[in-house]
């Protein structure tokens, strides 16, 4: 099986999980996609830009995979596939363990629980880590400058979302409980 087919299959699994979770939550009356909704200023800019980016980057990724000219060493491509697979695994695990608390973006109206067990005991943001790893893995496997710029832009906005939106919301919503969790578990991966 070719690297292209494996990577496209991994992307399909990732996005099927993403959209299946959104559809499942919608059937329960949960509005999963909160990016940019009811926000203002810099937070709205971050979330709207992130939303647009997460729809455009997969298009660039698919074009990069389909139009790939074969100039990357096979070892780097294999490493890229492994990194991509780890990203897909991290994302799916995070979504499953978050249960109905999972959202894309911050929603202040609905109460959610702070999840700190499972994959969340080694990463405060495993869904974002999953996106990051998948994007980096695809970049390693099918490098081109357009993909590099798109991936870098996306990674920056994922980070801005975490630091400027998610973490502030979690401190506000969960107070000392979140601050204690933050002291124990790293933003992306690892325990302190």
C-alpha positions as CSV (number, residue, x, y, z in Angstrom):
1,X,0.0,0.0,0.0
2,X,1.4,3.4,-0.9
3,X,2.2,6.2,1.5
4,X,-0.4,8.4,-0.3
5,X,-3.2,5.9,0.3
6,X,-2.2,5.4,3.9
7,X,-2.1,9.1,4.6
8,X,-5.4,9.8,2.8
9,X,-6.9,6.9,4.8
10,X,-5.6,8.4,8.1
11,X,-7.0,11.8,7.1
12,X,-10.4,10.2,6.3
13,X,-10.5,8.5,9.8
14,X,-9.6,11.8,11.5
15,X,-12.3,13.9,9.8
16,X,-14.9,11.1,10.0
17,X,-14.3,11.1,13.8
18,X,-14.5,14.9,13.9
19,X,-17.7,15.2,11.9
20,X,-19.4,12.1,13.4
21,X,-18.8,13.6,16.9
22,X,-20.4,16.9,15.8
23,X,-23.4,15.1,14.3
24,X,-23.8,12.9,17.3
25,X,-23.7,15.9,19.6
26,X,-26.1,17.9,17.4
27,X,-28.7,15.1,17.7
28,X,-28.4,15.5,21.5
29,X,-29.0,19.3,21.2
30,X,-25.3,20.1,21.8
31,X,-23.8,22.8,19.6
32,X,-20.3,21.6,19.1
33,X,-19.0,24.2,16.7
34,X,-18.6,27.3,18.8
35,X,-15.7,28.9,16.8
36,X,-16.3,32.6,16.5
37,X,-19.9,32.5,17.8
38,X,-20.8,35.2,20.2
39,X,-17.2,36.4,20.4
40,X,-15.6,39.8,19.9
41,X,-12.3,41.4,19.2
42,X,-9.1,39.4,19.1
43,X,-10.8,36.2,20.4
44,X,-13.3,36.4,17.4
45,X,-10.4,37.0,15.0
46,X,-8.5,34.0,16.4
47,X,-11.5,31.6,16.2
48,X,-12.8,32.7,12.8
49,X,-9.3,32.5,11.3
50,X,-8.8,29.1,12.9
51,X,-12.1,27.9,11.5
52,X,-11.2,29.0,8.0
53,X,-7.7,27.6,8.3
54,X,-9.0,24.1,9.4
55,X,-11.1,24.0,6.3
56,X,-8.4,25.2,3.9
57,X,-5.4,23.2,5.2
58,X,-7.0,19.8,4.4
59,X,-7.5,21.0,0.8
60,X,-3.8,22.0,0.5
61,X,-2.9,18.7,2.2
62,X,-4.9,16.6,-0.3
63,X,-3.5,18.5,-3.3
64,X,0.0,18.0,-1.9
65,X,-0.6,14.3,-1.5
66,X,-2.3,13.8,-4.9
67,X,0.2,16.0,-6.8
68,X,3.3,14.8,-4.9
69,X,6.3,14.5,-7.2
70,X,8.4,12.0,-5.1
71,X,11.3,14.1,-4.0
72,X,11.2,13.3,-0.3
73,X,13.3,10.4,1.1
74,X,11.1,7.4,1.8
75,X,12.4,7.2,5.5
76,X,11.1,10.8,6.0
77,X,7.8,9.8,4.5
78,X,7.5,6.8,6.8
79,X,8.3,9.0,9.8
80,X,5.6,11.4,8.6
81,X,3.0,8.6,8.3
82,X,3.9,7.5,11.9
83,X,3.6,11.0,13.2
84,X,0.3,11.4,11.3
85,X,-1.1,8.2,12.8
86,X,-0.1,9.3,16.3
87,X,-1.9,12.5,15.7
88,X,-5.1,10.7,14.6
89,X,-4.8,8.4,17.6
90,X,-4.4,11.3,20.0
91,X,-7.3,13.2,18.5
92,X,-9.7,10.2,18.5
93,X,-8.7,9.3,22.0
94,X,-9.2,12.9,23.2
95,X,-12.7,13.1,21.6
96,X,-13.8,9.8,23.0
97,X,-12.5,10.5,26.5
98,X,-14.0,14.1,26.5
99,X,-17.4,12.6,25.9
100,X,-20.1,15.3,25.5
101,X,-17.8,18.0,27.0
102,X,-15.9,18.3,23.7
103,X,-16.4,21.5,21.7
104,X,-14.7,23.3,18.8
105,X,-14.2,26.7,20.4
106,X,-15.4,28.0,23.7
107,X,-19.0,28.1,24.8
108,X,-19.8,29.9,28.0
109,X,-23.5,29.1,28.1
110,X,-23.5,25.3,28.5
111,X,-21.8,23.8,31.6
112,X,-19.2,21.2,30.9
113,X,-16.9,19.2,33.1
114,X,-13.1,19.5,33.4
115,X,-11.7,16.2,32.1
116,X,-8.3,15.4,33.6
117,X,-8.0,11.6,33.3
118,X,-6.9,9.3,30.5
119,X,-5.1,11.1,27.8
120,X,-5.9,14.3,29.6
121,X,-3.6,13.3,32.4
122,X,-0.6,13.6,30.0
123,X,-1.8,16.5,27.8
124,X,-4.1,19.4,28.6
125,X,-4.9,19.8,24.9
126,X,-4.7,16.3,23.2
127,X,-7.2,17.2,20.5
128,X,-5.0,20.2,19.5
129,X,-1.9,17.9,19.8
130,X,-3.7,15.5,17.5
131,X,-4.2,18.2,14.9
132,X,-0.6,19.4,15.2
133,X,0.9,15.9,14.8
134,X,-1.3,15.1,11.9
135,X,-0.4,18.3,10.1
136,X,3.3,18.0,10.9
137,X,3.2,14.3,9.7
138,X,1.6,15.2,6.4
139,X,4.1,18.0,6.0
140,X,7.0,15.6,6.6
141,X,5.7,13.1,4.1
142,X,4.7,15.5,1.3
143,X,6.7,18.6,1.8
144,X,6.2,21.6,-0.4
145,X,6.4,25.3,0.4
146,X,2.6,25.9,0.2
147,X,2.0,23.1,2.6
148,X,4.7,24.4,4.9
149,X,3.2,27.9,5.0
150,X,-0.3,26.5,5.6
151,X,0.8,24.1,8.3
152,X,2.9,26.8,10.1
153,X,-0.1,29.2,9.9
154,X,-2.4,26.6,11.3
155,X,-0.1,25.6,14.1
156,X,0.3,29.2,15.2
157,X,-3.5,29.7,15.3
158,X,-4.0,26.4,17.2
159,X,-1.6,27.7,19.8
160,X,-3.2,31.2,19.9
161,X,-6.6,29.5,20.4
162,X,-5.2,27.5,23.4
163,X,-3.3,30.4,25.0
164,X,-5.7,33.3,24.4
165,X,-9.1,31.6,24.4
166,X,-9.2,28.1,25.9
167,X,-7.0,28.6,28.9
168,X,-8.6,31.9,29.9
169,X,-12.0,30.3,29.6
170,X,-11.0,27.3,31.7
171,X,-9.5,29.4,34.4
172,X,-12.8,31.4,34.5
173,X,-15.0,28.3,34.4
174,X,-13.1,26.0,36.7
175,X,-10.9,28.3,38.8
176,X,-8.5,26.6,41.3
177,X,-9.4,23.2,39.9
178,X,-8.0,24.1,36.5
179,X,-5.0,26.0,38.0
180,X,-4.0,22.8,40.0
181,X,-4.4,20.7,36.8
182,X,-2.3,23.2,34.9
183,X,0.5,22.8,37.4
184,X,0.6,19.0,37.0
185,X,0.0,18.5,33.2
186,X,1.8,20.2,30.3
187,X,0.0,22.1,27.6
188,X,0.9,19.7,24.9
189,X,2.5,16.6,26.4
190,X,4.0,15.5,29.6
191,X,3.6,15.8,33.4
192,X,5.5,18.2,35.6
